[in-house]
Amino acid sequence: MCGIFYTFGTNHSDQELEKHGKLISHRGPDDMSILRNGKHYFMFHRLKINDLTNAGNQPFNIGGCILICNGEIYNSSQLNQTYNFKTQSTSDCETIIHMYRRFGIQWTVDNLDGVFAFVLYDTHSDKLFVGRDRIGVRSLYYGTNSNNNGHSFYVSSEMKSLHGICDNVFTFPPGSYGTLHNIIQNNTQPNLVINRYHHYDYPEMGVETNEEDLYSMIRYYLRSAVKKRLMSERPIGCFLSGGLDSSLITALVAEYYPPNKLETFAVGLKDSPDLIYARKVADHLGTKHHEIIVTEEDMINAIPNVIYHIESYDTTTVRASTPMYLMSKYVKENTDVTVVYSGEGSDEASGSYLYFHNAPDEESFTQEAKRLVKDLNRYDVLRCDKTTAAHSLEVRVPFLDKEFMKFYMSIPGSFKKVRAMDNGKMMEKYILRKAFDY
């Protein structure tokens, strides 16, 4: 988890820009770097995960391209090897510059496998690019402002850095990249042209598909999603609620990570079901388990800080964010864990909320699941990104993996809807449960 802050054409002083940019320093406390290039101002707050040396510090300035990126590019090593990129660090984010220089921005965002929010400035073509991952796992905002010298443009990982210096603040849409052309010569209103590269269409496979084959493919793609996210030079842990999603992710991490070294974390009121079931899973897997017992007063007192960090007043999001915020606080203060796995995305992709029982037909079921996935950046992934970033942790969400989602969302609703398990009990996420029922 890192924080990016960028401005162009502002009449604010560097001192004032630094003040605003530092409002997101919690996202990356290990290093803070500033690069001024003419009217361009880049600030980067680094949380060191890969390449712990100074070579991995940003902004990167390579071949006339300046990059700041909050992201994890899981196929960076594969891309570097396939295309023989000559990198100056082992940072996964550096690969973005080499991809852009070789293939252009469209090919770059199409072929990145990971989560990201970046600003890239090409000094040769005088073009600025802003990009965000398909689901919006990494938060990103932009703003505009009028001043005596014309107009200015801003980008930040969080809105708090833009308040007070922007007339208008917008969420940068997931699955999109934006382009500003000839911004040095053109001092009129910044015209950010946003292009969507991901459309959430997920063409369905045929209903005649063999169900056993689906189980095998689900196992393959989810295992792959978990394995590729082990890319880290810092200790890894798992948020474990005791429910299906977090338990499954933790079990898969434990297949690749020594269980007795894998730390798991559960939060809840004393004797709450989450704590009880999480303990059962942790005992079964043999993890080093932590129970964070909180009171109602603890959660109520945390709400102002939660709202400040998640930047939302949505009641459901605030309610769900509060225990996650307190759990992240515990992890930061009591362990060396910096990277945490979490189970976000499964409910939406599986259509497992209770109201899905009332879907009038399979097409409605499928379309509603797609809508929820498209809106995740406003709710659950916003919550997990910002509550963990508030305490300088990096969250990883395998259910929202590019390849897993492409496959899992193509499964017809007839396979996903509520069905009777072997014991006769009607259950959501039938196909996901059966895939790992062995």
N, C-alpha and C positions, 0 to 999 in steps of 0.2 A: 504494500500500500504506500502510495506516495501522493504528493500534492503538486499540482501545476497551476501557475498563475502567469498570464500573458496580457500585455496591452500594446496597442498601436495608436500613435497619434494623440496621446493624451497630453493635456497641459498641466497635469498634476506633477508635482516634484517627485524625484526619485525617493525622497524621504517618505512622502505620503504613500507612494506605491508600495514601498517596502513594508510600511505599517499595515496596509490592507492585505498584502500578500502573506504576511506572517500570521494572519488570522487562521490559516489552515496548516500551521506548522505541526500540529498534532498528527497529521497524516504521514509525516516523514521527519522524525526528530534526529536522524543520524547525520544529515548533512543539509545545508542550505546554500544554494548557489544562485547567483544573479548574472545574467548576460545582457548587456545593452548593445544593440546593433542599430544605430541610427534612431529612428522613431520606434523601434521594436524593443520591448522590455520583457525578458524571460526570467521567471523565478521558479526554482525547483526545490521541493522539500523531499528528501530521500529517506525511505525506509530500506535499509540494505537487506536484500534477500539473496540475490545472485550477483556474483563478483563483488566481494566485500571490499575490494581495493578502491582507490581513488579513480582508477580507470573507468569504473562504472558510474561515476558521478555525471549528472546531467546539469545543464543542457549539453547535448552532443553537438559538435560543430564539425561536420565531416563533408569534404567535397563541396562546400558552398551550401550545405543544408544544415539548418539548426533544428533540433528536435527536443521537446520535452514530452515525456510520456509517463502516465501512470498506468502500468499494465504488466501483464505476464504473457509472454508470447511462447506458448508451449511447443511450437514447432520451429523455434528459432535455430536450433542446432541442425535440424534436418535441412532447413532452407539454406543456411550458411554452407553446408557441405554440398548440397545439390547444385548450387549456383556459384560455388567457390568464392563467396564473399570474403574479402580481406577485412576482418574486424579489428578494432583497436582495443576491445575489451571482451569479456565473456558475458556481458549484460545481454539479456534476451531482447531488450527494447532497441538496442542499437541496430538490429537487423532491419527495422522499419526503414531507416535511411537508405540502406543498400538496396532493399526491394524497390523503393520509390525511384531511386536513381536508375535502376536497371529496367524497370517495367512500368513505372507510372503509378499514380495514386489509386486508380480503379482496381488494377490487378493486385496491388498491395493489400487493400482492405478485404478484397475477396478471398485472399489466400492466407491471411493471418488466422492462426488457430490459437485463440486465447481471449483475454479480456483487456480492453484498453480504452484510454481517453488521451488523445495527443494533439499537440500543435506542432506543425512542421512548416518551416519557412525556407523556400528555395530562393536564395539570394540571386541566382543567375536569371531566373524567369520572373522574379518579383511576384511570386504566387505564395499565398498562405493557405495551408490546409488544416482543417480541424476534423478529427475522426473519433468515432465512438463504437464500441463493440456491438454485436448483433442484439443482445438482450439489454444492454445498458447496465451491466454488472458494475462498471466503474462510473461514478457520477461525473457529470460535466454540465457546465452552464456557460452562457455567453451574454454579453451586454453591450449596449451602445450608448453613446453620449455625445451631445453637441457642446462645442467650446468655441472660443474666440478664433481659433486657428482652423476651424472646420469641424470634423467629426472624428470620434475615436471608437476603438473596438477592444473588447476585453474577453478573456476566457479564464475560467477558474474551475477547479474541482468541486468547490462548494460556493453557494450563493453569498455567504457571509463576507467573502472578499470583494464582492461586487457592489454590495449595498453601500450607499453613500458616495459612490463615484460614478455610478451608471444611472442614466435616465430610465433605461429599460433593461430588464433581466429576463432571459429565456432559458428554458431547459433545452440543451442540445439533444436532438432526437437520437435514440439508439439506432443501430443498423444503418447509419448515415455518415457521409463525410461532406464537409463544406469547403468551398473555395472562395477566396478573395483574390481578384486579379489586379495587377498593376497598382498596388496600394500605396506605393511611394509617390507615384506621379498623380494618382487620383485622390484628391482631397475632398471629394464629395461624400455623401452618406455612404458608409461602408455597405457594400452589397454582397452579403453572404449568400452564395448560391448553394443550397443544400440538396444533395443527391442521395437518394435512398439506394443502398446496395443490397439490403436484405428485406424481403417482403412477407415473411411469415406465412408463405403459402403452403409449404410442406405437402406436396402431392401424395395422396393416399395410395398405398399398395392395394392389391386385390384382396377381397374378403376370403378368397379361396386359399390364402396363405396358410401353410401348415403351422399349427400353434406351437408345436415343439421346436420348430425352426425359429419362431419368434422368441421363445425363451432363451435359446442359445445365443441369438443375436443381441438380445438385451444384456445378457451377461457379458458378452464380448465388448460392447460399446461402453457399458458403465465401468467395467474393469479398466478399460483403456483410459477413460476419462479420469478415473482416480489415479492411475499409475502416472500419467503425464504430469499431474499436478504435484507430484512428489519433488519436482524440481525446486530445490531450496537448499541454501547453505546455512539456514537457521532452523532451530527445532520446530517440529510440527506437532499439532494437537488436533483434537476433534471436539466440536460441540455435540453433546449427546443428551437428547431429551428422553430417550427410551422409546420413542415412537419408531415406526417402520423406517422412515427416510434417514434419519440421523444414525440409527442403529445399523442400517445396511451400509451406509457410507463408511462408518467406523470399522465395521467388519472387513470391508474391502481394503481400507488403509492398512489394517492389521495384517493382511496377507503379504504386504510389501515392506512393512515397518516393524521392527522388533516390538511385539506387543508389550513386553515389560518396560519398554522405553517410551511407548506411545501414551501421551497424557490425554485424558478425556475430562470433560467439564459438563456438569449439570447444575442448573439453577432452579430454585423453587422455594415455596414455603415449606416449613418443617413437615415432614411426612407426606408431602404432596406426591401424587401418582408419578409425576415426571421423575422425581428423585428416586423413587422405589424401583421403577422399571429401568432407569438408566443404570442403577447399581447392579441389577441383574445382568444387563448386557455387558457392563464393564467386568464383572466377575467372570462371566463366561469367556470373554476374550482375553482376560488377564492384563488389562491396561492399568496404568497408574491413574487412578480415578480421583477427581476432586468434586466434592459436593459444596455448592455455594448456597447456603441457607439464608434467605432474606425474609424480612418481615413486610407487612403491608406498609408500615411507616417508611421503611427503606425505599420502597418503590415510589411512594407518593413524593417523598423528598427529592427523588432523582428526576422527577418529571421536568422541571425547568431546564436542567442540563440536557436531558434527552431531547427536548424540543429544539434547543439551541443547536445541537449537533445534527439531528436528522433533518432539520429545516422543514418540518411539516407539522400541521395541526390536525391531520387526519386521525380521528379517534382510535381506530383499529390499529393504525401504524404506531401511534404513540404507546398504546397498551402493549403491543407485541415487542416494541423496541426496548421498553424499560428493563425487563429481566435480561435481555441480551446485552444491554449497555452495562449493567451491573456485573454480569458474568465476564465481559471483556475487561472491565476494570480489575477484577480479581486476577485474571490471567496475566495482565500486564504487571501487577504489583507483586505477584507471588511466584511467578515461574519465569523461565527463559523462553517459553514458547512465543513465537512471533507469527507463524503461519497456522491458521485454523481452518479445518474443513467444516462445512455446514451443508444441510440438506435442502436448501431452498430450491423451489422450482418443480418438485415432484407433484405437489398437489395440483398445480395449475396444468401441467402437462398431462397428468393422468385423469383430470376431470373428477377429482375425488371429494370435492365439497358436497355437502348434503343436498344442496339444491339441484345438483346434477341428476338426482333421482327423478326429478320432474321433467327432464328433457323430453320433448314430445317425439323426437326421432333422433336417429344416429347423426344425421347431418347437423342438427342443432347442437348436439353434444360436442361434436368436433369443432364447430365454429366458435362455440363459447370457450373451449379450451384454448384455441388459438388467440382469442381476444385476451384472455387472462395472461398468457405468455407475453403478448405484446405489451401489456400494461405493467408487467412485473417491475419495470424500472421505477415506477411511481410508488410502489408499495414494498413488497418483501425484499427485493434486492437493494432498494434504497435503504431499508432498515439494516440489512446485514452489512452493507458497505460502510455506512456512516457510524453505526454503533461500534464496530470494530476499529474503524479509523480514528474514532475519538480517543482510543487508547493505544494507538500506534501498532495495531495488528493488521495482518493481511488475511482476508477471508477468501476461501476457494470453494466453488460450488459446482461439483461434478455433474449434477443433474442438468445443468445449463450448458454443458459442453456442446460445442458446435456439431460434432459428428453424432453424439448421442441424441441430441434434439432433432437433427435431421432424420434419423431413423425412427425414434420413438414417436414423434409427432405424425409420422406417416402411417402409423398403425391405425386401422379403422376403429371407430368408436365402439363397434360391436364387440371388440376384444377388451376394451377398457372399462365398459360400463359395469355397474354392480352385478356381481355374479355369486353363486353359491360355491363356497370352498368345499373341500373334501368332507368336512364335518357338517356340511349343510348350512353353515352360517353365511348369510349374505355379507359380502365385503367389498369395499372400494379397492382400487388398485389390484384387482384380481391378477392381471397378467404379470405385474411386477412382483407380487408375492410368489406366484407359481414359478417364475424364472429362477428364484433363489430358494425354492422349497426342496432342499436336498440335504 
